[in-house]
């Protein structure tokens, strides 16, 4: 095992043991090197890897935000890792769609079952605004797709699971790519866009009404319906 890998293993162990809390600064590079009995370049390499993984963030200087800090939303790092795998172009469309169905149907069920205090109501209002914006006549396809993805993430966020939200956020580019490809095969994008907006409203109505079964069914039909209509089953 290389030295920087030993540093990574020690930091991982300390994080798991709760030595450093979310949002807390790690010891200075020199202090870590002395404590672990390794060189500062080895610590520096480990810190760079952890930052790339989205586990910590670093800032230069001498103020209160300087140094390495444990990120307070660690699931965001998973989203970045998913995006990198998506960028490789090796994920089949079917796998992306199946993952969306599994995670988003779970998310809308949880969203529908959740109580409706301020945060949840805010997510619902945001989702409603996005549906209205998507319904604007003549909206460009790329703008529609962006709003569409924001809508689905708003509902996932409503479910309150950071890990599910991070994975879905990491899949955004893969979803955008297959939707853009599918749009080209549609007989009428405006007609499909109107139908998708109607389906978005049905999903949102089911969530806000607390109808978990209806929200799950509407979400599954919505995602799989476009997949079939666009002829992507062989992708």
Buried (B, 14 or more C-beta within 10 A) or exposed (E): EEBBEBBBEBBEEEBEEEEBEEEEBBBBBEEBBEEBEBEEEBBBBBBBBBBEBBBBBBEEEEEEEEBBBBBEEBBBBBBBBBBEEBEEEEBEBBEBBBBBBEBBBBBBBBBBEBEEEEEBEEBBEBBBBBBEBBBEEEBEEEEBBBBBBBBBBBBBBBBBBBEBBBBBBBBBBBBBBBBEBBBEEBEEBEEBBBBBBEBBBBBBBBBBEBBBEBBBBBBBEBBBBBBEBBEBEEB
